[in-house]
């Protein structure tokens, strides 16, 4: 069965600094997708970034980038120039065909 | 477009009562999903549908039922509510050929 593990329940970062959130996953498949979702206090789930497993190049979206290590089954999220609006729960997710499996999340605090 | 809508936003049920959580999307998406999010946890897939008339179980289907008679609607039925079903329920949809799931605002359900 596929599992997604986020080993950091909470993290804090100073505003304008860089922070990296960790995610590992377990799968025997070679074709899949990985995502990072953000959930602010409003509870709305917002897609931050996605990575296709067949692509070697790491995905980037503005201040957000990933470090995808397929052999190690690792998918970390780097947030550069952290802003107060980045404070939220961040969920790593794995998708294979029709199903998506979510990790337990990391709560990110931004310190002014 | 309203996107994905869910009703009600909040509900309190007594043990043994039944109810239906409504979910509708106006984006003509084939795929629809129901998740539950327990406090401090990630999302767990309850049921999903790949199109009208087709549904399948996710990770935690026990105690729930779904139907998909139209592309737009994907109601989730709780029969004989139990305290273990206290959670926030999210509905989501996506197009067949894309990656992003669009989430509804969630329904907070308390069973006492």
Interface residues (C-beta under 8 A of the other chain):
Chain A: X4 X6 X9 X33 X35 X43 X44 X45 X47 X50 X91 X93 X95 X98 X99 X100 X101 X102 X103 X104 X105
Chain B: X31 X33 X35 X40 X41 X42 X43 X44 X45 X48 X50 X56 X58 X59 X88 X90 X92 X99 X100 X101 X103 X105 X106
